[in-house]
Amino acid sequence: MYFNQRILLEAARPEVPLLERMSFLGIYSNNLDEFFRVRIATLNRIIEYGDNNFKKEQEIVKQTLKHIGKLHNQYYEQFEKTFADLLEQLKKENIFVIKETEMTPEQKEYIISFYRNKLNGSTNPLFLNNSSLLNDQTDENIYLAIRLLRIDENGKEKEKDYAVIELPVSEFGRFIQLPESEGRTYLMFLDDVIRYCLPLIFIGMEYTNYEAYTFKFTKDAEMEIDSDLRTGVLQKISKGVKSRKKGEPIRFVYDEQMPKDLLKRLIKSLNVDKNDTRVAGGRYHNFKDLMKFPDCGHKELKYPQWPPIFKKELNGSESILALIRQKDRFLHYPYHSFDTFIRVLREAAINKEVKSIKMTLYRLAKDSKVIKALICAAKNGKKVTVVIELLARFDEASNINWSKKMQDAGIHVIFGVEGLKIHSKLVHISTNHGDIACISTGNFHEGNARTYTDYAIMTAHRPIVREVNAVFDFIEKPYTPVNFRELLVSPNDMRKRLIALITKEIKNKEQGKEAYILAKVNHITDRTLVEKLYEASTAGVRIDLVVRGNCSLVTGIPGVSENIHINGIIDRYLEHSRIFIFANAGEEKYYIGSSDLMPRNLDNRIEVLTPVYDKEIQADLKRVVEYGLQDTAKGRIVDGSGENRPLIEEDANIPLFRSQEKLYMDYKADNE
């Protein structure tokens, strides 16, 4: 919740372009939906678990939910205020978001024509009778609850009906653009378009009054996985994805103006109980659609474009595989173009010296060039092995479809290890002239690579390449004992070796040697590692961290965490790379990889951190972390208080430093 509020604060910053601020509101809303679907769903399950042995845990959960509820209401008010402010600012740019009651006669005529020619047939009301339930309705969308009345000539109510309409957002988008007038752009929420068209939707049914109120709900997204051993993994996950539609609603958000009789009918139909979160809100919900708010031709209201850089050293006419064998290479997305990595795969797919390709895949783009390259390789006679994670949350159905296509192309598809998610990002390419490996901090996903900051290293360093190959062997034969000397691999020994690295810094500090820890991660929530970092701080080890999301470290505790400083950055790109730097008495040790410092990453996933030996890449990694620590433009102090204070006071007369902008400019200059 604290992390998500930093996104909300970004939406309120006047220096952020107006349409980007709208997008931040959409990201905030989308994050909140996922938080309830997954995290709150888990807490609700604990409360509802009928076992007296869990009373203590259930009491903690109840207090946690109470605190989350307070924050939710507090942030909701902040959200509504920010949204209202942005609508006013849009008017100054001649962009007007109007309601159905504010239309001109010409606009009304346009909307009626729009309904008859396009919308008709996509609005299918479901009547709510006493027994009807909405269990099988998806929580991906937004709904209108309709109260339909027949009033006689004396003003008396003759009949009353209730119905629900799912808005066809996937077909038409959430915002309908009306014809421009006098240089002004007019938009309407699809909700209001349908409100206006209710007499057309219910034509011939002789209703005299129509009332419509927006509502949405969030379901428990934990899948019910069939444990029947006769069922194959692919079939189990397919069934589990379908079971999500049956998930119980755990959060219900509705228009506070909704009449009590209609509200009561909805609560019954959705089966919302006393443990579920209920939020009486404003006229509109499902604000994740703000991520796709139309720019209406106003490109100046968005961030200026930063075209991805094609590194000259990797985008000439020379074989990219040969270049990697000469020295370690790196790509830092989205500053560098992901197409360079695609080029590596394409060359491997057609190069006659390549014998085999192995790759882990967690999330995939809709029209994945990665998969196309791998299929090309298989058809060219290469031995291609793909480890695909079927339990990548909310991407299960997509991954199942890709798995089938790869299998049809002759690719050996492995579905991972039962009980362990495959979250590592690895490629191993075997060639006649020496093998190559790629270790990344993020998914091999074209869409992610445009918005997530991720670091990928490509190397021919034999000890690392051999161990990357050993990870694939471990995945395929998880009961085979394997020891890693170079790579830190979970659940094998990553936790133990990270603790050893921190312990070394403590000993070095006690011996008067250089000792510090620099890191950039998404989340730190592992109790053992938090306590170890407190121990290091107490010993005097300086610990400077860039942490984007969840952080269980509390800084500034006298005698415990005074030497820990944390900056959290929200900017145009989602900070996603994981980088760890240990002073090691002046001989710094560098690691990058897929793992955050969370119990799930260290105990329940196959994750990989690789050492980085190339001095130029080490220098760049240090630059990335140090820039993040210095970021005063987009940084917020992460200290456990949830206050999200800026690094320096906003009215301080000090030039602001923006790490993402400086990195992009540096990479551009490096490439000239």
Buried (B, 14 or more C-beta within 10 A) or exposed (E): BBBBBBBBBBBBBEEBBBBBBBBBBBBBBBBBBBBBBBBBBEBBBBBEEEEEEBEEEBEEBBEBBEEBBEBBEEBBEBBBEBBEBBEEBBEEBBBBBBEBEEBEEEBEEBBBEBBEEEBEEBBEBBEBEEEBEBBEBEBBBBBBBBBBBBBEEEEEEEEBBBBBBBBBBEEBBBBBEBEEEEEEBBBBBBBBBBBBBBEBBBEEEEBBEBBBBBBBBBBBBBBEBBEEEEBEBBEBBBBBBEBBEEBBBBBBBBBEEBEEEBBEBBBBBBEBEEBBBBBBBBBBBBBBBBBEBBEBEBEEBBBEEBEBBBBEBBBEEEEBBBBBBEBBBBBBBBBBBBBBBBBBBBBBBEBEBBBBBBBBBBBBBEEBBBBBBBBBBBEBEBBBBBBBBBBBBBBBEBBBEBBEBBEEBBBBBBBBBEEBBBBBBBBBBBBEEBBBBBBBBBBBBBBBBBEBBBBBBBBBBEBBBBBBBBBBEBBBEBEEEEEBEBBBBBBBBBBEBBBEBBBBBBEBBEEEBBBBBBBBBBBBBBEEBBEBBBBBBBBEBBBBBBBBBBBBBBBBBEEBBEBBBBBBBBBBBBBBBBBBBBBBBEEBBBBBBBBBBBBBBBEBBBBBBBBBBBEEBBEBBBBBBBBBBBBBBBBBBBBBEEEBEBBBEEEEEEEBBBBBBBBBEBBEEEBE
